[in-house]
Amino acid sequence: MDHGGGSPLLHGLPPILDAGVRLLILGSFPSPASLAAQQYYGHRQNQFWRLLGALLNEPLPTMHYPDRRAALLRHGIGVWDVYRVCRRQGALDSAIEAAEVNDFSCLPQRAPRLRRICFNGQTAGRLAARFAQEGYETAILPSSSPAYTLPFASKLAGWRAAALHSYAADD
C-alpha cells in the first residue's frame, strides 16, 4: 500500500537501550542526515548532544558516536524514536507521512528499570498519554531540532525542568 505519493519508505534506527536504562528519550524519526550517518541526532546543528552533555556534565558533542552511546547507557539513558518507518521529504516532522509506530512492547523486558519517558518535541509527545497509561512518568521536552528556534538556554531550562539528570545513573 503506497501512502506517500512515491517518496521512499524510510526505516528508523535501532534503539540505544539496555537493562540499566531508567530514562528513555523518544524523538519522532531520524533526519536524513541522521539516517545517512546511522546515528541519532546526526545533523550537526541539532542540539540534542549539546543539551544532554550540559545536563550530564559530559563532553558528548565532541565524542565519537560509539562513545556517546556508551556514555548515555552509563547514565541510564536510552534513545529511540516514536516511528519505526515513514515517508518524508526533507527533515521536518510536519512532512512525516504513513508513519508506523515502533513496537514498544519490548520495553519491560529490555529495560526493566525504565521509569520515565521524555519526548523530544511535540510530534513525539503525541504518544505521551499512551505511555502514561502504561504507568510510565512522561514529559515533553522542547525540541532539540534547529527548526525549533527557541534559544539554547531556554531549551536547556526546559530539559532541566524535566529532571532528566535525576534519572541518570550514579555510575
C-alpha positions in Angstrom: 0.0 0.0 0.0 1.6 3.3 -1.1 0.8 6.1 1.2 3.4 8.6 0.3 2.9 9.6 -3.3 6.1 7.9 -4.5 8.5 9.0 -1.8 10.6 6.1 -0.5 9.7 4.3 2.7 12.3 5.2 5.3 13.4 2.9 8.1 14.5 4.3 11.5 17.4 3.4 13.7 17.6 0.6 16.3 17.2 1.8 19.9 20.0 2.7 22.3 18.8 0.6 25.1 19.9 -1.9 27.7 18.7 -3.3 31.0 20.1 -0.4 33.0 18.1 2.3 31.2 15.8 4.3 33.6 15.0 7.2 31.3 14.1 6.9 27.6 14.2 9.9 25.3 11.9 9.4 22.3 12.3 11.5 19.2 9.9 11.4 16.2 12.1 10.0 13.3 15.7 10.5 12.3 16.6 13.3 9.9 18.1 12.5 6.5 21.5 13.4 8.0 21.0 11.0 10.9 19.8 8.2 8.6 22.8 8.7 6.3 25.2 8.6 9.3 23.2 5.9 11.0 23.4 8.0 14.2 20.8 9.5 16.4 20.8 13.3 16.1 23.5 13.2 13.4 22.7 16.6 12.0 25.5 18.9 13.3 23.0 21.7 14.1 20.7 19.5 16.2 21.2 20.5 19.8 20.4 17.0 21.3 24.0 16.1 22.2 24.8 19.6 23.4 21.7 19.6 25.7 22.4 16.2 27.2 26.1 17.0 27.5 25.2 20.1 29.6 22.8 18.1 31.8 25.1 15.2 32.4 28.4 17.2 32.5 29.8 15.1 29.7 31.5 16.3 26.5 29.0 14.5 24.4 29.2 16.9 21.4 32.9 16.2 20.9 32.8 12.4 21.5 32.7 9.8 18.7 29.3 8.3 18.3 30.0 4.9 19.9 31.4 6.8 23.0 28.2 9.0 23.1 26.1 5.8 23.1 28.2 4.3 25.9 28.0 7.5 28.0 24.2 7.6 27.7 23.9 4.0 28.8 26.3 4.5 31.6 24.0 7.3 32.8 20.9 5.0 32.5 19.6 6.9 29.5 18.2 5.3 26.3 17.3 6.8 23.0 14.7 5.7 20.4 12.1 7.2 18.1 8.3 7.0 18.1 8.1 5.9 14.5 9.7 2.8 13.0 9.0 3.7 9.4 7.6 6.6 7.5 7.7 8.5 4.3 9.1 12.1 4.4 10.6 14.6 2.1 13.2 16.6 4.0 13.7 16.7 7.7 10.6 18.4 9.2 8.2 16.4 11.4 5.3 18.1 9.7 6.3 16.3 6.5 6.1 12.8 8.1 3.5 10.6 6.3 2.4 7.0 6.5 4.2 6.6 9.8 4.2 3.3 11.7 4.8 3.4 15.5 7.6 1.3 16.9 6.7 -1.8 18.8 7.4 -0.7 22.4 6.1 -3.9 23.9 9.7 -5.0 24.3 10.4 -2.2 26.9 9.5 -4.1 30.1 11.9 -6.9 29.1 14.7 -5.0 27.5 14.7 -2.1 30.0 13.1 -3.4 33.2 14.3 -0.4 35.2 12.7 2.2 32.9 10.5 4.6 34.8 10.4 7.9 32.8 9.9 8.6 29.1 10.7 12.1 27.8 9.6 13.1 24.3 11.9 15.3 22.2 9.3 17.7 20.8 5.6 17.9 20.3 5.4 15.3 17.4 6.9 12.6 19.5 4.9 13.8 22.5 1.7 12.8 20.9 2.4 9.3 22.4 2.8 10.6 25.9 -0.7 9.7 27.1 -0.2 6.1 25.8 2.9 5.6 27.9 1.4 7.3 30.9 -1.5 4.8 30.8 1.2 2.1 30.9 2.5 3.5 34.2 5.5 5.5 33.0 6.2 9.0 34.1 6.2 11.2 31.0 7.4 14.7 30.0 7.5 16.6 26.7 10.8 18.4 26.1 11.4 21.4 23.9 12.6 20.0 20.6 16.4 19.9 20.1 15.8 20.4 16.3 17.3 23.5 14.7 13.9 24.1 13.1 12.5 24.8 16.6 14.1 28.3 17.1 13.8 28.6 20.9 17.2 29.8 22.2 19.5 27.1 23.5 19.3 28.5 27.1 15.5 28.2 27.1 15.7 24.7 25.6 18.2 23.7 28.3 15.9 25.1 31.0 13.1 23.0 29.7 15.2 19.9 29.6 16.4 20.7 33.2 12.8 21.2 34.4 12.0 17.6 33.1 14.6 16.4 35.7 16.4 14.2 33.3 19.5 14.3 35.4 17.7 12.8 38.4 17.2 9.6 36.4 20.8 9.4 35.3 22.8 6.6 37.0 25.4 7.5 39.5 27.8 5.2 37.7 
